[in-house]
Amino acid sequence: MVLTRNTKSSSRKKPEREEEEESRQEECSSSPKPDEEKNSLRVFDHRIHKPRDSLFSSSSGFKDYRGFLNLAVILLILSNTRLLLENIIKYGILVDPIQWLTVILKDPHRWPCLTVCMASNIFVVIALKMEQMLYQRSIPEKLGVAILILNLSAVLIFPAVAVWFLPSYLLASFCTMILYSVVFLKLVSFVMVNRWYRLEATGRISSLHFQHPERQRTHYDHNTHTVKEVSSSPQVSYPDNLTLKNMYYFYFAPTLCYELNYPRTPKIRKMFLAKRILEVLLLTQVELALAQQWLLPIMQNSVEPLRDSDWSKIVERLLKLALPNHIMWIIGFYLIFHSLMNAVAEVMRFADREFYRQWWNAETVKDFWRDWNMPVHRWAVRHLFVPLVDNGFKKWQAACLVFLVSAFFHEYIVSVPLRIFRLWSFMGMLSQIPIAAFVSRYLKGPYGNMAVWMSLIIGQPLAILMYFHDYYVMARGQHFKSFA
């Protein structure tokens, strides 16, 4: 019995031993020999080359050029620092924050533009009173419309005559013409919208005419917008909107399109308002400093080349003027369309803050003009483009007429204060039509964006030099320091 048990146990252990031996043999066979292990670690046994594109090739799909962007910023800072030092060494410190105020205050007889600006309230009140009388049918429709047209014409004629004949500072004259242009566009919108409501009340047009084309599309998410609208704000209906309170809210609101009800914010954000006011004060001083230290000396040194028609020096002055002019234009855009308009909107609790879109990414000239000044764009679409299309004009014809009206106002704002008519601004705006067609057809993507930037960088200083030549060399012939 004992033997049988031992034999059984030994027979059980034998397979286990055999399995252990087999596993050891397998491990030994799988582990590399010293020579093989040494050979497998050789560098030249690994493949180095495989099919790959160079990073600058378009087929590589590489798009991360942040280092070059940083290099461009550094070079821009260094080059502008050099220009600043060169300017200071050549001209000294020309910046004088008090000079502008001193020049203005020392001669109160050259302030008539302030009175002219205050007189704009007369035309506003006339438009409001005529709309009230038309609703009440105190005067015939045709007579009321004729008086409104005369009132709108006077809005453009009165400041032009006043600025042309009354002595005033050039900068104040420009501001006066801009103010009256804004008042004109606002009153056109006020008259047209109230006429639409008046005709709807009599059944002569349907409510479909009130569909604003801009409401059909948007370029940002309203849910993530920081400006909150009051949902329970009281709504005004026609003719309850024909009041001084409603009229003057529209007069001061940062928009050109009249509506009976505007989106409103629940309260004024004091810190936001303080930041915007601080930006307005600081950037205004920066603009004046750049004009005194950088822009005006370049223009002063352009007198002789312009008089002698030295084209090589004129081109050199044009390129030299392009940089400070464009920097001032960018700062001025931020100052007006962001800082100033947001400050006014915050005070008035005006909730629509889309004063501009991403025009800096515009790949066509058309996209730039559509996105950089949203109040004017919305006015042009609502009160000019859509009515023209509705009356049988083709879209391209309506677009050309919009550019024509824009060209008129550019020339109106510039030529009247200078008291010369050379049509440089008018021709510059009309030239945007063929340029826009060329860029849209032949230049796509980043090349189109570069073309837009080039038209801005070169076009503006070219117009400045042309007006400077006509005003100071041909028309005045006086020393440039009399600019103030």
C-alpha positions in Angstrom: 0.0 0.0 0.0 2.8 2.3 0.8 4.6 1.7 -2.5 1.5 2.3 -4.5 1.0 5.7 -2.8 4.6 6.7 -3.4 4.4 5.8 -7.0 1.2 7.8 -7.5 2.7 10.8 -5.8 5.9 10.5 -7.9 3.8 10.1 -11.1 2.0 13.3 -10.1 5.2 15.3 -9.5 6.8 14.2 -12.8 4.6 16.1 -15.1 5.0 19.2 -13.0 8.8 18.9 -13.2 8.6 18.4 -16.9 6.5 21.5 -17.3 9.0 23.6 -15.3 11.9 22.3 -17.4 10.0 23.1 -20.6 9.2 26.6 -19.4 12.9 27.2 -18.5 14.0 26.0 -22.0 11.5 28.3 -23.6 12.8 31.3 -21.6 16.3 30.5 -22.5 15.5 30.1 -26.2 13.5 33.4 -26.2 16.2 35.5 -24.4 18.7 36.9 -26.9 22.3 35.8 -26.8 24.9 38.4 -25.8 26.0 39.0 -29.5 22.4 39.3 -30.7 21.5 41.8 -27.8 24.5 43.9 -28.8 23.6 43.9 -32.4 19.9 44.9 -31.8 21.0 48.1 -30.0 23.1 49.4 -33.0 22.0 52.9 -34.1 22.3 52.1 -37.8 19.8 49.2 -37.5 17.0 51.8 -37.0 15.3 53.4 -40.0 16.0 57.1 -40.2 14.3 58.1 -43.4 10.6 57.9 -44.3 8.4 59.9 -46.7 7.9 63.4 -45.2 7.3 66.9 -46.5 9.2 70.1 -45.6 7.3 72.2 -43.1 7.1 75.2 -45.5 5.5 73.0 -48.2 1.8 73.4 -48.5 1.3 69.6 -48.6 2.8 69.3 -45.1 -0.3 70.7 -43.4 1.9 72.7 -41.0 0.4 76.0 -39.9 2.0 76.9 -36.5 4.1 80.1 -37.2 3.8 81.7 -33.8 7.6 82.1 -33.6 7.6 84.2 -36.8 4.7 86.3 -35.4 6.8 87.0 -32.3 9.7 87.9 -34.5 7.6 90.3 -36.5 6.4 92.0 -33.3 10.0 92.3 -32.0 11.2 93.8 -35.3 8.2 96.1 -35.4 9.0 97.4 -31.9 12.7 97.8 -32.7 12.0 99.6 -36.0 9.5 102.0 -34.4 11.9 102.6 -31.5 14.6 103.6 -34.0 12.1 105.9 -35.8 11.1 107.5 -32.5 14.7 108.1 -31.5 15.5 109.5 -35.0 12.5 111.8 -34.8 13.4 113.1 -31.4 17.1 113.6 -32.4 16.0 115.5 -35.5 13.1 117.6 -34.2 13.4 117.5 -30.4 10.4 117.0 -28.2 7.4 118.5 -30.0 4.7 117.1 -27.8 2.8 119.7 -25.8 -0.5 118.6 -24.3 -1.4 122.2 -23.4 -0.7 123.7 -26.8 -4.1 122.6 -28.3 -6.0 124.0 -25.4 -4.1 127.3 -25.4 -4.6 127.8 -29.2 -8.3 127.2 -28.8 -8.8 129.4 -25.7 -6.8 132.4 -26.8 -9.2 133.3 -29.6 -12.8 132.9 -28.6 -13.9 134.6 -31.9 -13.0 131.4 -33.7 -15.6 129.3 -31.9 -18.7 129.7 -34.2 -18.7 125.9 -34.8 -19.9 125.4 -31.3 -22.9 127.5 -32.0 -23.4 125.8 -35.3 -23.4 122.4 -33.6 -26.0 123.5 -31.0 -28.2 124.8 -33.8 -28.7 121.2 -35.0 -31.4 120.9 -32.3 -33.6 123.2 -34.5 -33.7 120.7 -37.3 -34.4 117.8 -34.9 -37.3 119.6 -33.3 -38.7 120.5 -36.7 -38.6 116.9 -37.8 -40.4 115.8 -34.6 -43.1 118.5 -34.9 -43.8 117.7 -38.6 -44.2 114.0 -37.8 -46.6 114.9 -35.0 -48.7 117.1 -37.3 -48.7 114.5 -40.1 -50.1 111.9 -37.6 -52.7 114.3 -36.4 -53.4 115.2 -40.1 -53.0 118.9 -39.3 -51.4 119.4 -42.6 -51.7 117.5 -45.9 -49.3 114.5 -46.5 -47.6 116.0 -49.5 -47.0 119.3 -47.8 -45.6 117.7 -44.7 -43.3 115.4 -46.8 -42.1 118.5 -48.7 -41.3 120.3 -45.5 -39.4 117.3 -44.2 -37.3 117.1 -47.4 -36.5 120.8 -47.1 -35.5 120.3 -43.5 -33.2 117.5 -44.4 -31.7 119.5 -47.2 -31.1 122.4 -44.7 -29.2 119.9 -42.4 -26.6 119.6 -45.1 -26.6 123.1 -46.5 -26.6 125.2 -43.3 -23.3 123.8 -41.7 -21.6 123.9 -45.1 -22.4 127.6 -45.5 -21.5 128.4 -41.9 -18.2 126.6 -41.9 -17.3 128.0 -45.3 -17.8 131.7 -44.4 -17.2 131.8 -40.6 -13.6 131.8 -39.2 -13.0 128.7 -37.3 -10.3 126.1 -36.4 -9.9 123.4 -39.0 -10.3 120.5 -36.5 -13.5 122.1 -35.2 -14.8 122.5 -38.7 -14.2 118.8 -39.4 -16.1 117.8 -36.2 -19.0 120.1 -37.2 -19.3 118.5 -40.6 -19.2 115.0 -39.1 -21.9 115.9 -36.5 -24.3 117.2 -39.1 -23.7 114.2 -41.3 -24.7 112.0 -38.4 -27.7 114.2 -37.7 -28.8 114.0 -41.3 -28.6 110.1 -41.4 -30.5 109.9 -38.1 -33.2 112.2 -39.3 -33.6 110.3 -42.6 -34.1 107.1 -40.6 -36.5 108.8 -38.2 -38.6 110.2 -41.1 -38.6 107.0 -43.1 -39.6 104.7 -40.1 -42.4 107.0 -39.0 -43.7 107.2 -42.5 -43.7 103.4 -42.7 -45.7 103.2 -39.5 -48.0 106.0 -40.7 -48.7 104.3 -44.0 -49.2 101.0 -42.2 -51.8 102.6 -40.0 -53.8 103.7 -43.1 -53.4 100.3 -44.7 -51.3 101.5 -47.6 -48.4 99.1 -46.8 -48.1 95.8 -45.0 -46.1 95.0 -41.9 -43.7 93.0 -44.0 -41.9 96.3 -44.9 -40.7 96.4 -41.3 -38.6 93.2 -41.5 -35.0 94.4 -41.0 -32.6 92.4 -43.2 -29.9 92.5 -40.5 -32.1 90.5 -38.1 -31.8 87.5 -40.3 -28.2 86.9 -39.6 -25.7 87.4 -36.8 -22.0 86.8 -36.4 -21.7 86.2 -32.7 -23.5 84.2 -30.0 -26.0 86.3 -28.1 -26.0 83.7 -25.2 -22.3 84.4 -24.4 -22.6 88.1 -24.7 -21.7 90.0 -21.6 -24.4 92.7 -22.2 -27.7 91.6 -20.7 -31.0 92.9 -22.0 -34.0 93.8 -19.8 -36.8 91.6 -20.9 -39.5 93.5 -19.0 -38.6 97.0 -20.4 -41.7 99.0 -21.4 -42.5 98.9 -25.1 -43.5 102.0 -27.0 -45.9 101.8 -30.0 -46.7 104.4 -32.7 -47.6 107.2 -32.3 -46.5 107.3 -28.6 -42.9 107.4 -29.8 -43.4 111.0 -31.1 -42.1 112.7 -28.0 -39.0 114.8 -27.1 -37.8 112.1 -24.7 -37.9 109.4 -27.4 -36.4 111.7 -30.0 -33.5 112.8 -28.0 -32.7 109.2 -26.8 -32.3 108.4 -30.5 -30.3 111.7 -31.0 -27.7 110.6 -28.5 -27.8 106.9 -28.9 -24.8 105.3 -30.8 -26.9 104.2 -33.8 -28.1 105.7 -37.0 -31.2 103.4 -37.4 -34.4 104.6 -35.7 -36.6 102.1 -33.9 -39.5 102.6 -31.5 -37.8 100.3 -28.9 -34.2 99.5 -28.4 -32.6 96.7 -26.3 -31.7 98.2 -22.9 -29.4 97.0 -20.1 -30.6 96.7 -16.5 -28.1 99.1 -15.1 -25.0 101.2 -15.7 -21.8 99.3 -15.0 -19.7 101.9 -13.3 -16.3 100.1 -13.6 -16.9 99.4 -17.3 -17.8 103.1 -17.9 -14.8 104.3 -16.0 -12.5 102.2 -18.1 -14.0 103.5 -21.3 -13.8 107.1 -20.2 -10.1 106.6 -19.2 -9.4 105.1 -22.6 -11.0 108.1 -24.3 -8.9 110.6 -22.3 -5.6 108.6 -22.8 -6.0 107.7 -26.4 -7.0 111.3 -27.3 -3.7 112.5 -25.8 -1.9 109.7 -27.7 -3.4 110.8 -31.0 -2.5 114.5 -30.4 1.0 113.5 -29.4 1.5 111.4 -32.5 0.2 114.2 -34.7 2.6 116.7 -33.1 5.7 114.6 -32.9 5.4 112.4 -36.0 2.8 113.2 -38.5 3.0 117.0 -38.8 6.8 117.2 -39.3 6.6 114.7 -42.1 3.9 116.7 -43.8 5.8 119.9 -43.2 8.9 118.4 -45.0 6.6 117.4 -47.9 6.0 121.1 -49.0 9.2 121.4 -51.1 8.8 118.0 -53.0 5.2 118.7 -53.7 5.9 122.2 -54.9 8.7 121.0 -57.1 6.9 117.9 -58.3 9.9 115.8 -57.3 8.2 112.4 -57.7 10.9 110.3 -56.1 10.8 112.4 -52.9 7.0 112.4 -53.0 6.9 108.6 -53.1 9.5 108.6 -50.2 7.3 111.0 -48.2 4.2 108.9 -49.0 5.8 105.7 -47.6 7.2 107.7 -44.6 3.7 109.1 -43.9 2.0 105.7 -44.2 3.2 104.3 -40.9 2.2 107.1 -38.5 -1.0 107.7 -40.4 -2.0 104.0 -40.1 -1.1 103.8 -36.4 -3.2 106.9 -35.8 -6.0 105.4 -37.8 -6.0 102.1 -35.8 -5.9 104.0 -32.5 -8.6 106.3 -33.7 -10.8 103.4 -34.7 -10.5 101.9 -31.2 -11.0 105.3 -29.6 -14.3 106.0 -31.5 -15.8 102.7 -32.2 -15.0 100.9 -29.0 -14.1 103.3 -26.2 -16.3 106.3 -27.0 -19.3 104.4 -28.4 -19.3 101.9 -25.5 -19.1 104.8 -23.0 -22.1 106.5 -24.6 -24.0 103.2 -24.8 -23.3 102.4 -21.2 -24.6 105.8 -20.0 -27.8 105.4 -22.1 -28.1 101.7 -21.3 -28.1 100.9 -25.0 -27.6 97.1 -25.2 -26.6 96.6 -28.8 -22.8 97.0 -28.7 -22.0 95.6 -32.1 -20.4 98.7 -33.5 -17.9 96.7 -35.6 -17.1 93.2 -36.7 -13.8 91.5 -37.4 -12.9 93.7 -40.3 -9.2 93.0 -39.8 -9.8 89.5 -41.2 -11.7 90.8 -44.2 -10.6 88.9 -47.4 -12.4 91.3 -49.7 -12.9 95.0 -49.9 -16.6 94.5 -49.7 -16.3 92.6 -46.4 -14.1 95.4 -45.0 -16.7 98.1 -45.8 -19.5 95.9 -44.4 -17.8 95.1 -41.1 -15.7 98.0 -40.0 -18.5 100.5 -39.4 -21.7 98.7 -38.4 -23.9 101.8 -37.7 -23.4 103.1 -41.2 -23.6 99.7 -42.8 -27.0 99.0 -41.2 -28.3 102.4 -42.2 -27.1 101.9 -45.8 -28.8 98.4 -46.0 -32.0 99.5 -44.3 -32.6 102.9 -45.9 -30.8 102.7 -49.2 -29.9 99.3 -50.5 -33.1 97.4 -49.7 -35.5 100.2 -50.9 -33.5 100.4 -54.1 -33.7 96.7 -54.7 -37.4 96.7 -53.8 -37.9 99.4 -56.4 -36.4 97.4 -59.3 -32.7 98.1 -59.1 -30.3 95.2 -59.4 -28.1 94.4 -56.4 -24.9 95.6 -58.1 -26.6 98.8 -59.1 -27.8 99.4 -55.6 -24.4 98.6 -54.2 -22.8 101.2 -56.6 -25.3 103.8 -55.5 -24.4 103.1 -51.9 -20.7 103.7 -52.6 -21.8 106.9 -54.5 -23.6 108.2 -51.4 -20.7 107.3 -49.2 -18.3 109.1 -51.6 -20.4 112.2 -51.4 -20.3 112.3 -47.6 -16.5 111.6 -47.5 -16.0 114.6 -49.9 -18.5 116.7 -48.0 -16.8 116.2 -44.6 -13.3 116.9 -46.0 -13.7 119.6 -48.7 -16.0 122.0 -46.9 -13.6 122.6 -43.9 -10.7 122.9 -46.3 -12.7 125.3 -48.5 -11.5 123.5 -51.7 -13.1 121.0 -54.0 -10.7 118.6 -55.5 -12.8 115.4 -55.3 -9.9 113.3 -54.0 -12.1 111.6 -51.3 -14.9 111.2 -53.8 -12.7 109.5 -56.4 -11.0 107.4 -53.7 -14.4 106.0 -52.6 -15.6 105.4 -56.1 -12.3 103.6 -56.9 -13.2 101.0 -54.2 -15.8 99.6 -56.7 -13.3 98.3 -59.3 -10.8 97.4 -56.5 -13.4 95.4 -54.7 -14.3 93.6 -58.0 -10.6 92.8 -58.7 -9.9 91.5 -55.2 -13.0 89.4 -55.1 -12.2 87.7 -58.4 -8.4 87.3 -58.4 -7.3 87.3 -54.8 -8.5 84.8 -52.3 -7.9 84.0 -48.7 -4.8 85.7 -47.1 -3.9 87.4 -50.4 -7.2 89.2 -50.4 -6.7 90.2 -46.8 -3.2 91.6 -47.7 -4.8 93.6 -50.5 -7.3 95.1 -48.1 -4.5 96.2 -45.8 -2.4 97.6 -48.6 -5.3 99.7 -49.8 -5.7 101.1 -46.3 -2.0 101.7 -45.7 -1.3 103.4 -49.0 -4.7 104.9 -49.9 -5.1 107.1 -46.9 -1.7 108.9 -46.8 -2.0 109.4 -50.6 -5.3 111.3 -50.1 -3.7 113.2 -47.2 -0.8 114.4 -49.4 -3.1 115.4 -52.2 -5.3 117.5 -50.0 -2.2 118.9 -48.2 -0.8 119.9 -51.5 -4.0 121.6 -52.6 -4.6 123.4 -49.3 -1.2 124.5 -48.2 0.8 124.8 -51.4 -1.8 125.9 -54.0 -4.7 127.5 -52.0 -2.9 128.9 -48.9 0.8 129.0 -49.4 1.3 129.7 -45.7 3.5 128.1 -43.1 2.5 124.8 -42.0 2.4 125.8 -38.3 -0.8 127.6 -38.9 -2.5 124.1 -39.0 -4.0 124.8 -35.6 
